[in-house]
């Protein structure tokens, strides 16, 4: 498992989410974090605690409809749940042993983006790499040397 590629997956998620305009971007991400809370439900690796976690994530997702911070908290909670499942040996994808660990590496990247307010990364990149307009000649208020020479004669 390549750790850098998992971070890149998180960045790609954030870039794709940038295609959705606000406030729908926040709403969609709140739904995504709510769904992530139920990802382990069918495996029931932690028995009734799985239901408690789903209820907690549903609350966080609901609060996330109005707050990027809650969405970020949800992704960090899911990261903790991923780590717990990885350590117990009950991965999110039963056929891929390290899938929960992979998710635990990717999710904090998304959480950091959420804590920044889920910005449009595509627009930020365009502004960053767009050549700036040439700066106009600044007027200082004092006459230039040529103007002084002309006035003197």
N, C-alpha and C positions, 0 to 999 in steps of 0.2 A: 504494500500500500504506500503510495507516494503522498506524503503530507502536503506538499505544495499543490498537487492537483486537487486535493480536497478544499484547500483555501480558494483555489481558482473556481471551483464549483460554487462556492458561496458568493464569490464576486460575480459570476455569471448570473446567479439568481437575482442579485441586486440590480444588475444591468437590465435583465429582462423585466423586472418590476418597474424600472424607469420608463418603460413603454406605456405604462398605465398612468394616466393623469390623476393628480390629487383632486378631491379627497378619496377617489375610488382606490388609489394605490394603498392607502392606509386601511380602508375597509377590507380590501382583498387580502392584505397581509394579516389582518385580525382573523379572518376566516382560515387562512393557512395555518396560523399558530394554533387555532382551536382544533383543526384536523390533526396536526402533529401530536396533540395531546392524546388522541385516540389511536395513534399508530400501533401501540403495543397491546391494545385491548384484546385482540383475538388470541394472542399467545398467553395471556394471563400469567406471566412469569412471577408476578408478585401478588397473585390472588386478588382479594378485595381492595388492596391498595391501588390496583390499576383503576378501579372505579373512582376512588378518591382523587387520583391524579387527573383523571378525565374531568371531574367536577371542578377542580382547581384551575385547569387549563381553560375550561369553558368560561369561568369567571374572568380570568385574565384576558381571554379573547374578547369578551364582551366589553371590558374596560378599554381594550385596544381599539375598539371602534372610534374612540375619541382621543386616544393617546398612543403615540409611537413608543413612549417609555414602557407602557404595559406590554406592547408587542415584543420589545427587546427583552423584557423580563420573562415573557413566555418562552422565547427561544433559549434563554439561559436555563430555565426550568427543564426544558426538553433536553438540553445538553446534559444536565445532571441525571435525568432519567435514562438517557442513552448510556452514560457511564455505568450506572447501576446495572442495567441490563447486560452490558458487555462483561462486567465483572462476574455476574451470575451465570453467564453463558447462555443467555436467552436473547439472541440478536433480533433486530427489527426484521431482517430478512432471514428466515430460517436456513436457507441454502447458502448464505454467505456469512461465515463466522464473524468477520470483522465489520459487518455493516453498521452496527451500533456505534462502534468506535469511529468509523468514518463519519457518521452523522454528528457525533460529538465534536468533531474537528470542524466541520462545515457550519454548524449552527451558530457558534459564537461570532463568526464573520458576519452573518446576517444580523445577529443581535447588535453588533457595533454599528452597522448601517442604520438600524432602527433607532438606536440611542442618538444618532445624529439627525433624526427626524425623517429618515427614509428619503434622502434627497434624490433628485433626478440626476443620476451619475452621467447620463449621456449629455445632458445640457451642461453639466459642470466640465466635462471633458472638452466640449465644443468651445466653451469660454476660455478654458485654459490654453488650448492649442490654437485658437484663432489669432492671427496676427493683429496686433492693435493698430489703431489708426495712427498715422504719423502725427507727431505733436506739432501744432502750429507755432510759429515764431512768437516768443513771449514778448509782450510790450512791458518795458520797465518803467516808463514814465519819464526817464531822463533822456535827453537828446543823444543820438548816436554821434560818433566822431565826425562822420560825414556831414551831419546837419550843423554841427558846431563850426566846422571849417567853412561851409557855405555862408553861414551868417557872419563870419568874421571877414569874409571876403574876397 
